Amino acid sequence: MQALCPDVLNLWMRAHDFPTVLELTGTAHPKEFKGNKIEPIRGKSLAGLLKGTTQTVYAKNDFVGGEMGNGKWMRQGDFKAVSISAPYGTGDWKLFNVVDDPGETKDLAKSHPDKLKKLQAAWDDYAKEVGVVLAE
């Protein structure tokens, strides 16, 4: 196998990319453990990227979202919608072009309302699918 990541890569990844470990170790994801069903892992393998056989993991039209500590986010392509509740934010949704603005400093919500609505709807779908329960 060739050296992992021989060049500097411009990518983003997240903890849900655990399928990478399974693929690189040749391990199948178990269907059950001690008689209990194991849910499929969300995310995609980065193995092809690490081996140099692919340049991307997520397609431009893939929705990728998450939540933590009452913060929620959804990304598609270059855009990311973010909502952070008090005390660290206002709870309002903001929209960023993370390629042009990786520091997420320029809120584009007012200039791209349709994109924001699309990402918010995708987050709502994600939250229902995985059973997100946000604190009151």
N, C-alpha and C positions, 0 to 999 in steps of 0.2 A: 504494500500500500504506500502511496505517495505521502509525503509530509502533510499533515493537516494544516489547512489555511496557509498555503505558501505566500499568498499576497494579502495585503490589507483588504478587508471586506467591508463594504458599506451595507450593513444589514441590521435588522432589529430582531430580537427573539424574546421569548418569555418562558416561564416555568412550564407551561403546558406543552412545550416541545419535547417532553419526555420520550416520545416515540423514538427519538434519536438514540437514546441509550439502548432501547430494545433492539433496534435495527443493528447498531454497531456490535452488540454482543450476541446477535443471532438468537435472541430470546423472543418467544411468542408471548403476546399479552394473554394472561389467563382469562378464561371465561367465568371461572368461579373459584372460591376459596372456602374450604370447609363447609361446602354446601350452600354458600351465599354467592349470588350473582355479582360479578364485578362489572361495573359500567365501563363502556369504552373510554379510552383516554382521548381527551380533546387535544387538538394540536397536530402538528405534522413533524415528520422526521427531518432533521437537518443533515443527515448522513451524506446525502448527495452533494450538498454544499461543502461540507468538510472534506470530502474526497475529491472535490473539484469536478464532479460530473454534472453539476447543474449550477446555475447562477442565481436562482430564486427558490424560495420555499413557498411563499404565499403569492397567489396571482393578484393582479391589480383589483379584481372584482371580489375577492374573498373578504368576508367580514370577520374580524378578529376582535373580541372584546373581553372585558374582565371587570372585576370589582374588588375593592379592598377598603375596609374601614369607612364605609359609606361613600367612597369615591367610586365612580363608574366611568368606563370609557369604551369606545368602539372605534375601530380603525378600519378603513377601506382605502387601499392604494396610498396616495400621499396625504389623505385627510384623516384626522383623528378628532372625535367629539369627546369632551370631558366634562363631567359634573362632579364637583367636590363640595360636600356639605360642610356646614359650620362644625367646628370653629376654624377650619382651614380654608373654607371657601364659602360661596354664597348659595350653592345648590343649583345655580343657573348653568345651563349647558353652554359650553364654549366650543368653538371650532378652530382647528389649526391645520395649516399645511406643514406637516412635520419635515418635509424635504426642504422647503424654502425657509422654514422657521423652526429648526430643531429644538430651540429653547422654549417653544410654545409661548411667545410673548405677544403675538398679534392675533387677536380674536377676530375671526372671519364670519362669525355667526350672522351678523346683519347683512353682509355682502353675499353670502351663500346660504340663504335660509332653506332652500330645497335640499341641499347636501346635508345640512344639519338634521332636518326632519328624517331623511333617509337613514342616517346613522342612529338617531334616537329610536326609530322603529326597529332597526336591527338589534339595538341593545335590549329593547323590550322583549323581542323574540328570544334572544339569548337568555335573559333573566328567567323567562318562563321555562325554557328548555332545561336549564340547570338548577332551577329552584332557588334563585337568589332571594334571600330574606335580608332586607336592609334594616338596621336599627332604627328605632323611633326617635 
